[in-house]
């Protein structure tokens, strides 16, 4: 509309909607970045840590002493 000889009013409408789109896209990208970090921690780091804790606690409970 504003690209094909539209008036000043059409140009303002397009700019306003484009700014709203940019703001929405920026918020979406920022949220994705934050949640991607959290998702990475819970998908790859927590299972390994939990497995290590379970193995260590099992070894302490049922492994006997170091001298045995």
MODELLER restraints for C-alpha pairs under 7 A, 6 or more apart:
rsr = mdl.restraints
at = mdl.atoms
rsr.add(forms.Gaussian(group=physical.xy_distance, feature=features.Distance(at['CA:1:A'], at['CA:10:A']), mean=6.58, stdev=0.5))
rsr.add(forms.Gaussian(group=physical.xy_distance, feature=features.Distance(at['CA:2:A'], at['CA:10:A']), mean=5.29, stdev=0.5))
rsr.add(forms.Gaussian(group=physical.xy_distance, feature=features.Distance(at['CA:2:A'], at['CA:11:A']), mean=4.85, stdev=0.5))
